[in-house]
């Protein structure tokens, strides 16, 4: 009793109604369309969490979430860097994400610059230029000058010169990719899940995949 008032216990029905997001199928109809009785209440393993879209921002923010089994997820709220691999050159570099270009699921995610798995982003080409210079002795990104026309810079020991020459024998570079180096941006696809792993990693687009996404982005610009 406080000032003559009796404290009442909260209603169990109201408590169960405010349990939050659930991913169960108990409340759904059967495949045939018949209604199902709710044969059990909500369970911990049916729990869902509020979706938090990872935004492109220099203010990097990653939250640690404790999940079932004492494990942890890492929920990235804001990111602007990631490790991207250049598959044909067997090289991975950490680079800056400049912009979100395309998302097959929803244009709204492009407008809000939300980073999700499989979205197409523009990344800074500088680390990959530096790698190409160090590996082949060739500088990428000169407008109007093809890499095929330039001669490798063979500074260093005779052994290093022979290594550079042998690497350049089998060297191949996608023409579309070479064009992109002149702009300083490369199109890349995010292959990690920023909301689960806290990272935004992916791979540089090449070949048919790059052709397709160049066409798509060109169409968007026209519209």
ABEGO torsion letter per residue (X at the ends): XBGGBBBBBBBAAAAAAAAEBBABAAABBBAAGBBBBBABBBBAAABBBBBBBBBBBABBBBBBBBBBGGBBBBBBABBABBBBBBAAAGBBBBBBBABBABBAABAAAAAAGBBBBGBBBBBBAAAAAAAAAAAAGBBBGBBGBBAAABBBBBBEBAAAAAAAAAAAAABBBBAAAAAAAAAGBBBBBBABBAAAAGBBBBBBBBEAAAAAAAAAAAAAAAX
